[in-house]
Amino acid sequence: MIQALVSFIIYLVIQVAIFFIGFNVMKKEGKLRYSDIIQTYVIGQMTVFALIQILAVPMILLRLKFNILYYSFMTIAIVLLVLGINKFVKNGIPKISSFKGYIKTLTPVTIIFLIVAALMILAQFLIYFFGQHLDEDDARWMAEANDALCYGDMLTRNYATGESIGRFAEAKEVSSPWPMMWAILARTLHVRTSISVHTVYASFELIVMYMIYYLIARELFEKKDSRFTFLIMVAVINLFPVRFFYGEDMARESYSGSSYNSTNYIYIYKD
């Protein structure tokens, strides 16, 4: 758990870098609203995803080693980070809207909706952080990420045995190389792939998901209480669907650090 917490803190710092990467395409000048900060951060996340895919797909097809992908990605990401910081400073560090001023614009009912939405999102965050999901697809992606880290081969090994097979084990994943992103994350955080993906990555991407939902709500509704009501509805759907990966059995077993399943889940202890 200590290793997971340390990697979580490091990943939190990385999120600041992602914000500055997103600032490269941000055209906002003057005071930054909280929705502007969220939008910039989400843009940064999408930029990182796109960069990994643009680099990984041709490199996988050319059978290049994972190290080439990793250092190419890190080099470009650092360049984008420096450019983003330079733009942030050069344009004048924008002022951020006052949080107290924002709260004053909310009605008591809106504040209640905000608190309820925040608590439901926090509950999911804790389930993601302390629980664990693992199915056949997830196990395959984890194995492919570990193979890239251990052997340097990208998607050309048997994910059950680690044996090189000289072809793509799952050709459909070449165009959507999630395992390579997981491998990049694990190497950057210097932790096991299982910890980086199941604890750190899943928790943060949950927050990103709700940021996107808030931006959608902001486009759909003018009133703030309607926006937070929308988030509450989304949170309820995500918390209590049938056979939701991190719900039901997962939530009941998360206190012991394990997850149970008879068909779609397997019993596995976290590291």
N, C-alpha and C positions, 0 to 999 in steps of 0.2 A: 504493500500500500504506500510506503514511503517513496518508492521508486515512481509509482503512478502520480503521487502528489508533486514530486519534483518535476517530472516531465510535463505535468499540467501547468505548472508555473512558467516553465520555459515556453510552452505552447502559447500561453497568454501573452508573453512578450512578442512572439511571432505574429500574433494578431494585430499588434500595433504596427508592425512592418507591413502587414497586408493592407491596413488602412492607408498608409502612405503610397503603396503601390496603386491603390484605387484612386488616390488623389491626382494621379497623372491625367485621368480623363474627366476629372471633376471640373466643371465650369463655374461653380458657385463662387461669388465674390462677396466680401462683406461678412456680416454675422452669419455663423453657421447655426442652423436649427438642428435639433436632435434628429429629425428625419433626414437631414443632409448627411449627418455623421453615419447614420445607419446605411444610407444609400451608398456612400463612399466605401464603407467597409464591405458591403455586399458586392460592389463592383470589383473591389480588390480580390475577393474570394473567386469570383467568376474569371478574373484575369489569370489567377494562379491555375485554376482548373484547365482553362484553355491552353495556357502555356505548356503544361504537362502533356496534354493530348497532342498538341502540335509537334512537340519534340519526340514524344514516345512512339507514336504510330510509325513514322518512317524509320526510326532507329530499330524498332522491333522487326519490321519487315526486312531490314538490312542485316539482321542478326548481330547487331552491335552489342557490346557489353553494357551492363547496367551502370558501371562507373562513368561511362561517357554521357549517359542520360543524366545522371545525378549532378555531375560537375557542370554540364551545359545548363541545366535548369538553375542551379545555384548561382552561376555567373550572371545569367540574364535577370534572375530575380533580384540580385544585389544591385544591378544597374538600374532596374526599374525603381527599386527602393531609394537609391540616391537621387534619381530624377524627381521622384515624388517629394522627397524632403526638400530638394532645391526649389521646386515649384511652391511648396508650402511656405517656405521662408521668403523667397523672392517676391511673391505676391503680397507679402505681409501676413503675419500669423493672424488668421481670422479669429474674431471674438466668438465665443460660444454663448448661446442664449442662456440666460440665468435660469437655473433649475427652480429657484424659489418663484421667479416670475412665471415659469411654466405651470407650477403647481397652483398658483393663484388663479390661473385661467380655468382650472378644473372645478366642476361642481362636486358637491359631496357624493352624489350618485356615481359620477365618473370616477372619483377616487376609489370608491368601493369596487367598481368594475376593474379598475387598474390593479388593485391589491389581489382580487380573486384570480385574475389572469396571471399575475406574477407568481402566485402560490402554486397554481396548477402547472405552470412551466417549470418552476423549481422542483416540484414533485417528479416530473418526468426527467429532469436533469439528474436528480439523485438516483433514480432507477437506472438510467443509462450509465452513470459513473460507477455504481456499486454492483449492478447486475451484469449479466453477459448473455448475449445471444450467439448461437452457433448452429448453422444448418449446413447442408452440403455445399451450396454456393459459397457461403462464407468460408468454410473450411478450405475449399479449393483456392480462393483468392488469397487466403493467409499463406497457404503452402507455396503459391506462385511468388508471393512477395518474399518469403523466406528463401526460396531458391535463388531469386535475383540477388539477395544480400549475400548468400553463402557461396554461390557458384558464379554469379555474374551473368547467367543466362536469363533471357527474358521470354517467358512463356513457351520454352522449348524443352521442358522437362516434365516427366510424369509426376503430377502433383501428389500421387500416392506414395511413390517410392523415391523420388528425387533423381531418377535415372534419366540421362539425356536421351531423347528419342529422335532428335534430328528434324523435328517438324513441330508445328504449333499444337500444343495439347488441346487447346480450345480456340479455334480460329476466330470465333465470334468476339473474343475478348481483345483481339489485336486493335480493333477500332475504338474500344472503350477500356483502356488499360488502367483500371482502378488498382490492381495489385501493384503496379509500378509506383503509383502515388503513395500507397501505403508503405512501400519499401523506402521511398524518399523520406517520408515522415519518420519512420522508425530510425533510419540512419541519422537524421538531423537531431532527433531527440535522444539518441544513444540509449534506446530501450528496446525491449522485445516488441515484435510486431503486434502481438496480442494485446499488450498494454497500450501501445500508441493508438491502435484502431478501436478496441472495444471500450477503453476507458476515456482517453483524451479526445480523440477525433470525434467519436460519437456524441460526446457531451457538447462539444463546441458547435458541431454542425446542427445540433438540435436548436441552439440559440440562433444560428444563421437562418434556419428554417422559419422561426417565428419572426425574425426581422423582415424576411421577405413577405410573410403573411401580413405584417403590420403595414408595409409599403403598399400591398394590395388593398388593404382596408382603407388606407389613406386616399387611394384613388377612387374607391367606391363610396365612401361616406365622408360627409363634411363634419359631422359632430363627433367629438372625441369619444363620448360614451358609446356611440355606435361602433366605433373602431375597436374599442376594448371588448364590447360584446361579441364582435366577430372573432377576436382572439380567444375568448372563453369558449365559444362554440367549437372552434378548431381544436383547442386543447382537450375538450371533452371527447371529440371524435378520436383524437390520437391516444388518449388515455384508456378508453374503454371500447375499442373495437373487438370483434370476435377474432381470437387467435393472433392478437397483436404480439409481435416478437418480444417486446419488453414489458408487456402487460400480463395479466392473469398469472400463469404459473411463474413467469419471470419475477414479477413483483413479490409473490409469496415466498420465493426462494432466495431473493437477493440479499436478505439479511445474513445468510450463511455463506455468501459469495459463490453460490452455485445456481444452476438453472436446471429444471427438470423437464423431461419430455418423454412421451411414449412413442410418438411417430415423427413429428417434425422437429423436435428438440432432442438433443443428446445431453447426457449428464456430464458436465465438465466443471472442474474447479479452476478458478482464476489463479494466475501465478502470484 
